[in-house]
Amino acid sequence: TLVRYQLPVVVIVFNNGGVYGGDRRNPEEIAGPFKDDPAPTSFVPGAAYHKLMEAFRGKGYLVGTPEELKSALSESFAARKPAVINVTIDPYAGAESGRMQHKN
């Protein structure tokens, strides 16, 4: 819809590899016998949300540093076209808000 109507909307995805912190297994678990059995809160590691926007002829950005984010924001705002900025972040960064008592 954004592309069809050429709406100048910039969507930013803070991509930690999943929900509720993604896959927060320790390195031994990731490399060990259960390496092919990700946490239930993880999505496909490296999900390319920006590529989905590109598939619809919008602009997609994959960023991993503050400098890359600043550049992607400047470019996408200047273009005034639909864009998705996929910001990869460390799944171990931050903490839950405390409001999610029961994670399914």
Secondary structure, DSSP 8 states (H G I E B T S, - for coil): -TTTTT---EEEEEE-SBSTTS----HHHHHSTTTTS--TTB--TT--HHHHHHHTT-EEEEE-SHHHHHHHHHHHHHHTS-EEEEEE--TTSS---S---S--
